[in-house]
Amino acid sequence: MDGTIRNNITQGLRVAIVLKRDQKTGKLTTGVVQNILTKSKTHPHGIKVRLKSGEIGRVKEILCDTTS
């Protein structure tokens, strides 16, 4: 699924995000979505989320749903 579309992302979804400090290298961090921070329906660089670990970044990959 596409990480640039807000409707594709829900709380509890396992995702790979790029943190602000890792934008130049493109290093991905994986985790579970706690909150969706982007208010618009889409964002060209990925929807901004907060992971349960507290890290904030933009979704680059949607890995799987941990709620089911």
Biopython code that builds the backbone (N, CA, C, O; Angstrom):
import numpy as np
from Bio.PDB.StructureBuilder import StructureBuilder

atoms = [
    (1, "MET", "N", (0.832, -1.190, 0.000)),
    (1, "MET", "CA", (0.000, 0.000, 0.000)),
    (1, "MET", "C", (0.873, 1.249, 0.000)),
    (1, "MET", "O", (2.059, 1.212, 0.325)),
    (2, "ASP", "N", (0.250, 2.335, -0.370)),
    (2, "ASP", "CA", (0.945, 3.607, -0.545)),
    (2, "ASP", "C", (0.960, 4.405, 0.760)),
    (2, "ASP", "O", (-0.095, 4.701, 1.320)),
    (3, "GLY", "N", (2.148, 4.752, 1.239)),
    (3, "GLY", "CA", (2.298, 5.516, 2.469)),
    (3, "GLY", "C", (2.058, 7.004, 2.315)),
    (3, "GLY", "O", (2.191, 7.754, 3.282)),
    (4, "THR", "N", (1.702, 7.449, 1.099)),
    (4, "THR", "CA", (1.434, 8.867, 0.882)),
    (4, "THR", "C", (-0.053, 9.187, 0.993)),
    (4, "THR", "O", (-0.444, 10.350, 0.890)),
    (5, "ILE", "N", (-0.885, 8.167, 1.202)),
    (5, "ILE", "CA", (-2.335, 8.351, 1.296)),
    (5, "ILE", "C", (-2.781, 8.065, 2.722)),
    (5, "ILE", "O", (-2.580, 6.963, 3.232)),
    (6, "ARG", "N", (-3.393, 9.067, 3.370)),
    (6, "ARG", "CA", (-3.765, 8.972, 4.787)),
    (6, "ARG", "C", (-4.730, 7.817, 5.066)),
    (6, "ARG", "O", (-4.616, 7.162, 6.102)),
    (7, "ASN", "N", (-5.672, 7.558, 4.165)),
    (7, "ASN", "CA", (-6.666, 6.501, 4.378)),
    (7, "ASN", "C", (-6.042, 5.101, 4.433)),
    (7, "ASN", "O", (-6.676, 4.174, 4.938)),
    (8, "ASN", "N", (-4.827, 4.929, 3.931)),
    (8, "ASN", "CA", (-4.153, 3.628, 3.962)),
    (8, "ASN", "C", (-3.519, 3.335, 5.316)),
    (8, "ASN", "O", (-3.080, 2.212, 5.562)),
    (9, "ILE", "N", (-3.466, 4.332, 6.195)),
    (9, "ILE", "CA", (-2.730, 4.205, 7.459)),
    (9, "ILE", "C", (-3.704, 4.277, 8.628)),
    (9, "ILE", "O", (-4.537, 5.180, 8.702)),
    (10, "THR", "N", (-3.587, 3.313, 9.541)),
    (10, "THR", "CA", (-4.436, 3.286, 10.727)),
    (10, "THR", "C", (-3.576, 3.002, 11.953)),
    (10, "THR", "O", (-2.449, 2.521, 11.836)),
    (11, "GLN", "N", (-4.118, 3.303, 13.123)),
    (11, "GLN", "CA", (-3.423, 2.976, 14.363)),
    (11, "GLN", "C", (-3.256, 1.466, 14.439)),
    (11, "GLN", "O", (-4.160, 0.713, 14.076)),
    (12, "GLY", "N", (-2.093, 1.028, 14.914)),
    (12, "GLY", "CA", (-1.823, -0.403, 15.032)),
    (12, "GLY", "C", (-1.170, -1.012, 13.816)),
    (12, "GLY", "O", (-0.799, -2.186, 13.836)),
    (13, "LEU", "N", (-1.021, -0.239, 12.759)),
    (13, "LEU", "CA", (-0.393, -0.730, 11.531)),
    (13, "LEU", "C", (1.118, -0.734, 11.699)),
    (13, "LEU", "O", (1.683, 0.217, 12.238)),
    (14, "ARG", "N", (1.779, -1.798, 11.243)),
    (14, "ARG", "CA", (3.247, -1.870, 11.289)),
    (14, "ARG", "C", (3.786, -1.222, 10.022)),
    (14, "ARG", "O", (3.423, -1.609, 8.911)),
    (15, "VAL", "N", (4.659, -0.227, 10.199)),
    (15, "VAL", "CA", (5.160, 0.558, 9.073)),
    (15, "VAL", "C", (6.665, 0.767, 9.175)),
    (15, "VAL", "O", (7.268, 0.547, 10.225)),
    (16, "ALA", "N", (7.255, 1.194, 8.071)),
    (16, "ALA", "CA", (8.651, 1.643, 8.045)),
    (16, "ALA", "C", (8.611, 3.129, 7.749)),
    (16, "ALA", "O", (8.016, 3.562, 6.762)),
    (17, "ILE", "N", (9.256, 3.915, 8.625)),
    (17, "ILE", "CA", (9.275, 5.364, 8.452)),
    (17, "ILE", "C", (10.708, 5.845, 8.290)),
    (17, "ILE", "O", (11.663, 5.158, 8.653)),
    (18, "VAL", "N", (10.830, 7.046, 7.734)),
    (18, "VAL", "CA", (12.140, 7.706, 7.711)),
    (18, "VAL", "C", (12.059, 8.849, 8.717)),
    (18, "VAL", "O", (11.179, 9.706, 8.630)),
    (19, "LEU", "N", (12.981, 8.851, 9.666)),
    (19, "LEU", "CA", (13.052, 9.907, 10.668)),
    (19, "LEU", "C", (13.659, 11.153, 10.042)),
    (19, "LEU", "O", (14.375, 11.055, 9.045)),
    (20, "LYS", "N", (13.388, 12.315, 10.606)),
    (20, "LYS", "CA", (13.926, 13.581, 10.089)),
    (20, "LYS", "C", (15.453, 13.514, 9.960)),
    (20, "LYS", "O", (16.019, 13.940, 8.953)),
    (21, "ARG", "N", (16.109, 12.973, 10.995)),
    (21, "ARG", "CA", (17.579, 12.926, 10.981)),
    (21, "ARG", "C", (18.122, 11.943, 9.944)),
    (21, "ARG", "O", (19.297, 12.013, 9.582)),
    (22, "ASP", "N", (17.279, 11.027, 9.464)),
    (22, "ASP", "CA", (17.710, 10.017, 8.500)),
    (22, "ASP", "C", (17.267, 10.312, 7.069)),
    (22, "ASP", "O", (17.442, 9.473, 6.185)),
    (23, "GLN", "N", (16.697, 11.489, 6.829)),
    (23, "GLN", "CA", (16.186, 11.785, 5.488)),
    (23, "GLN", "C", (17.272, 11.760, 4.427)),
    (23, "GLN", "O", (17.021, 11.316, 3.306)),
    (24, "LYS", "N", (18.469, 12.221, 4.750)),
    (24, "LYS", "CA", (19.553, 12.247, 3.756)),
    (24, "LYS", "C", (20.013, 10.846, 3.392)),
    (24, "LYS", "O", (20.329, 10.579, 2.232)),
    (25, "THR", "N", (20.056, 9.942, 4.376)),
    (25, "THR", "CA", (20.529, 8.575, 4.120)),
    (25, "THR", "C", (19.394, 7.652, 3.673)),
    (25, "THR", "O", (19.639, 6.649, 3.003)),
    (26, "GLY", "N", (18.156, 7.985, 4.039)),
    (26, "GLY", "CA", (17.025, 7.135, 3.685)),
    (26, "GLY", "C", (16.860, 5.927, 4.594)),
    (26, "GLY", "O", (16.087, 5.020, 4.285)),
    (27, "LYS", "N", (17.585, 5.906, 5.725)),
    (27, "LYS", "CA", (17.499, 4.789, 6.673)),
    (27, "LYS", "C", (16.079, 4.688, 7.221)),
    (27, "LYS", "O", (15.501, 5.687, 7.648)),
    (28, "LEU", "N", (15.520, 3.480, 7.208)),
    (28, "LEU", "CA", (14.154, 3.261, 7.667)),
    (28, "LEU", "C", (14.128, 2.729, 9.089)),
    (28, "LEU", "O", (15.012, 1.978, 9.501)),
    (29, "THR", "N", (13.112, 3.123, 9.826)),
    (29, "THR", "CA", (12.868, 2.658, 11.182)),
    (29, "THR", "C", (11.495, 2.003, 11.187)),
    (29, "THR", "O", (10.535, 2.588, 10.685)),
    (30, "THR", "N", (11.382, 0.810, 11.740)),
    (30, "THR", "CA", (10.088, 0.132, 11.754)),
    (30, "THR", "C", (9.432, 0.267, 13.118)),
    (30, "THR", "O", (10.101, 0.431, 14.138)),
    (31, "GLY", "N", (8.117, 0.194, 13.111)),
    (31, "GLY", "CA", (7.358, 0.278, 14.352)),
    (31, "GLY", "C", (5.872, 0.245, 14.079)),
    (31, "GLY", "O", (5.431, 0.068, 12.944)),
    (32, "VAL", "N", (5.109, 0.419, 15.147)),
    (32, "VAL", "CA", (3.650, 0.363, 15.086)),
    (32, "VAL", "C", (3.096, 1.775, 15.269)),
    (32, "VAL", "O", (3.523, 2.505, 16.164)),
    (33, "VAL", "N", (2.142, 2.154, 14.415)),
    (33, "VAL", "CA", (1.560, 3.497, 14.433)),
    (33, "VAL", "C", (0.747, 3.716, 15.707)),
    (33, "VAL", "O", (-0.152, 2.941, 16.033)),
    (34, "GLN", "N", (1.088, 4.793, 16.418)),
    (34, "GLN", "CA", (0.296, 5.199, 17.586)),
    (34, "GLN", "C", (-0.670, 6.312, 17.194)),
    (34, "GLN", "O", (-1.854, 6.257, 17.527)),
    (35, "ASN", "N", (-0.157, 7.335, 16.477)),
    (35, "ASN", "CA", (-0.977, 8.467, 16.038)),
    (35, "ASN", "C", (-0.615, 8.846, 14.620)),
    (35, "ASN", "O", (0.530, 8.694, 14.193)),
    (36, "ILE", "N", (-1.617, 9.347, 13.885)),
    (36, "ILE", "CA", (-1.386, 9.921, 12.563)),
    (36, "ILE", "C", (-1.327, 11.428, 12.749)),
    (36, "ILE", "O", (-2.271, 12.025, 13.266)),
    (37, "LEU", "N", (-0.238, 12.046, 12.338)),
    (37, "LEU", "CA", (-0.036, 13.474, 12.577)),
    (37, "LEU", "C", (-0.400, 14.349, 11.382)),
    (37, "LEU", "O", (-0.755, 15.513, 11.568)),
    (38, "THR", "N", (-0.322, 13.828, 10.172)),
    (38, "THR", "CA", (-0.673, 14.593, 8.976)),
    (38, "THR", "C", (-2.190, 14.711, 8.886)),
    (38, "THR", "O", (-2.901, 13.711, 8.982)),
    (39, "LYS", "N", (-2.683, 15.926, 8.702)),
    (39, "LYS", "CA", (-4.132, 16.163, 8.619)),
    (39, "LYS", "C", (-4.669, 16.052, 7.189)),
    (39, "LYS", "O", (-5.836, 15.712, 6.994)),
    (40, "SER", "N", (-3.826, 16.337, 6.184)),
    (40, "SER", "CA", (-4.289, 16.303, 4.797)),
    (40, "SER", "C", (-4.463, 14.861, 4.314)),
    (40, "SER", "O", (-3.907, 13.934, 4.903)),
    (41, "LYS", "N", (-5.229, 14.679, 3.250)),
    (41, "LYS", "CA", (-5.525, 13.344, 2.716)),
    (41, "LYS", "C", (-4.301, 12.663, 2.125)),
    (41, "LYS", "O", (-4.180, 11.439, 2.171)),
    (42, "THR", "N", (-3.391, 13.462, 1.566)),
    (42, "THR", "CA", (-2.172, 12.905, 0.967)),
    (42, "THR", "C", (-0.989, 13.814, 1.286)),
    (42, "THR", "O", (-1.156, 14.983, 1.634)),
    (43, "HIS", "N", (0.204, 13.250, 1.159)),
    (43, "HIS", "CA", (1.436, 14.041, 1.269)),
    (43, "HIS", "C", (2.477, 13.370, 0.383)),
    (43, "HIS", "O", (2.680, 12.160, 0.492)),
    (44, "PRO", "N", (3.145, 14.123, -0.494)),
    (44, "PRO", "CA", (4.062, 13.518, -1.462)),
    (44, "PRO", "C", (5.255, 12.794, -0.850)),
    (44, "PRO", "O", (5.819, 11.908, -1.492)),
    (45, "HIS", "N", (5.656, 13.141, 0.369)),
    (45, "HIS", "CA", (6.814, 12.504, 1.008)),
    (45, "HIS", "C", (6.411, 11.444, 2.021)),
    (45, "HIS", "O", (7.273, 10.843, 2.663)),
    (46, "GLY", "N", (5.125, 11.210, 2.172)),
    (46, "GLY", "CA", (4.641, 10.220, 3.136)),
    (46, "GLY", "C", (3.878, 10.875, 4.271)),
    (46, "GLY", "O", (4.163, 12.010, 4.653)),
    (47, "ILE", "N", (2.909, 10.153, 4.802)),
    (47, "ILE", "CA", (2.103, 10.639, 5.913)),
    (47, "ILE", "C", (2.954, 10.608, 7.187)),
    (47, "ILE", "O", (3.637, 9.621, 7.459)),
    (48, "LYS", "N", (2.910, 11.687, 7.957)),
    (48, "LYS", "CA", (3.700, 11.760, 9.194)),
    (48, "LYS", "C", (2.939, 11.057, 10.316)),
    (48, "LYS", "O", (1.754, 11.306, 10.538)),
    (49, "VAL", "N", (3.657, 10.162, 11.025)),
    (49, "VAL", "CA", (3.062, 9.399, 12.122)),
    (49, "VAL", "C", (3.984, 9.392, 13.333)),
    (49, "VAL", "O", (5.185, 9.643, 13.228)),
    (50, "ARG", "N", (3.386, 9.096, 14.490)),
    (50, "ARG", "CA", (4.161, 8.831, 15.709)),
    (50, "ARG", "C", (4.040, 7.339, 15.979)),
    (50, "ARG", "O", (2.939, 6.790, 16.011)),
    (51, "LEU", "N", (5.182, 6.689, 16.172)),
    (51, "LEU", "CA", (5.191, 5.270, 16.497)),
    (51, "LEU", "C", (4.969, 5.082, 17.994)),
    (51, "LEU", "O", (5.114, 6.026, 18.771)),
    (52, "LYS", "N", (4.619, 3.866, 18.395)),
    (52, "LYS", "CA", (4.444, 3.562, 19.817)),
    (52, "LYS", "C", (5.729, 3.799, 20.598)),
    (52, "LYS", "O", (5.686, 4.021, 21.808)),
    (53, "SER", "N", (6.871, 3.753, 19.918)),
    (53, "SER", "CA", (8.165, 4.022, 20.564)),
    (53, "SER", "C", (8.380, 5.513, 20.799)),
    (53, "SER", "O", (9.326, 5.903, 21.483)),
    (54, "GLY", "N", (7.494, 6.358, 20.227)),
    (54, "GLY", "CA", (7.609, 7.801, 20.380)),
    (54, "GLY", "C", (8.302, 8.486, 19.214)),
    (54, "GLY", "O", (8.299, 9.714, 19.129)),
    (55, "GLU", "N", (8.895, 7.713, 18.318)),
    (55, "GLU", "CA", (9.591, 8.290, 17.161)),
    (55, "GLU", "C", (8.577, 8.820, 16.149)),
    (55, "GLU", "O", (7.502, 8.248, 15.968)),
    (56, "ILE", "N", (8.942, 9.922, 15.495)),
    (56, "ILE", "CA", (8.076, 10.568, 14.516)),
    (56, "ILE", "C", (8.784, 10.595, 13.171)),
    (56, "ILE", "O", (9.962, 10.938, 13.079)),
    (57, "GLY", "N", (8.043, 10.228, 12.127)),
    (57, "GLY", "CA", (8.611, 10.262, 10.789)),
    (57, "GLY", "C", (7.539, 10.062, 9.742)),
    (57, "GLY", "O", (6.352, 9.957, 10.051)),
    (58, "ARG", "N", (7.982, 10.013, 8.491)),
    (58, "ARG", "CA", (7.049, 9.853, 7.364)),
    (58, "ARG", "C", (7.050, 8.407, 6.869)),
    (58, "ARG", "O", (8.101, 7.782, 6.729)),
    (59, "VAL", "N", (5.852, 7.894, 6.608)),
    (59, "VAL", "CA", (5.689, 6.498, 6.194)),
    (59, "VAL", "C", (6.248, 6.293, 4.796)),
    (59, "VAL", "O", (5.864, 6.982, 3.850)),
    (60, "LYS", "N", (7.167, 5.330, 4.678)),
    (60, "LYS", "CA", (7.740, 4.961, 3.393)),
    (60, "LYS", "C", (7.217, 3.598, 2.934)),
    (60, "LYS", "O", (7.085, 3.347, 1.736)),
    (61, "GLU", "N", (6.921, 2.722, 3.896)),
    (61, "GLU", "CA", (6.405, 1.382, 3.568)),
    (61, "GLU", "C", (5.368, 0.985, 4.604)),
    (61, "GLU", "O", (5.520, 1.277, 5.790)),
    (62, "ILE", "N", (4.317, 0.318, 4.153)),
    (62, "ILE", "CA", (3.331, -0.271, 5.056)),
    (62, "ILE", "C", (3.646, -1.767, 5.094)),
    (62, "ILE", "O", (3.609, -2.442, 4.066)),
    (63, "LEU", "N", (3.953, -2.273, 6.276)),
    (63, "LEU", "CA", (4.419, -3.646, 6.399)),
    (63, "LEU", "C", (3.286, -4.628, 6.674)),
    (63, "LEU", "O", (3.106, -5.570, 5.903)),
    (64, "CYS", "N", (2.515, -4.443, 7.749)),
    (64, "CYS", "CA", (1.378, -5.323, 8.034)),
    (64, "CYS", "C", (0.525, -4.731, 9.132)),
    (64, "CYS", "O", (0.930, -3.791, 9.815)),
    (65, "ASP", "N", (-0.676, -5.297, 9.296)),
    (65, "ASP", "CA", (-1.625, -4.843, 10.311)),
    (65, "ASP", "C", (-1.466, -5.712, 11.542)),
    (65, "ASP", "O", (-1.640, -6.927, 11.455)),
    (66, "THR", "N", (-1.139, -5.125, 12.693)),
    (66, "THR", "CA", (-0.945, -5.898, 13.925)),
    (66, "THR", "C", (-2.219, -5.981, 14.755)),
    (66, "THR", "O", (-2.220, -6.615, 15.810)),
    (67, "THR", "N", (-3.312, -5.349, 14.299)),
    (67, "THR", "CA", (-4.546, -5.340, 15.077)),
    (67, "THR", "C", (-5.389, -6.585, 14.838)),
    (67, "THR", "O", (-6.290, -6.870, 15.627)),
    (68, "SER", "N", (-5.121, -7.336, 13.767)),
    (68, "SER", "CA", (-5.957, -8.508, 13.485)),
    (68, "SER", "C", (-5.300, -9.805, 13.918)),
    (68, "SER", "O", (-5.879, -10.878, 13.747)),
]
sb = StructureBuilder()
sb.init_structure("model")
sb.init_model(0)
sb.init_chain("A")
sb.init_seg("    ")
for serial, (resi, resn, name, xyz) in enumerate(atoms, 1):
    if name == "N":
        sb.init_residue(resn, " ", resi, " ")
    sb.init_atom(name, np.array(xyz, "f"), 0.0, 1.0, " ", f" {name:<3s}", serial, name[0])
structure = sb.get_structure()
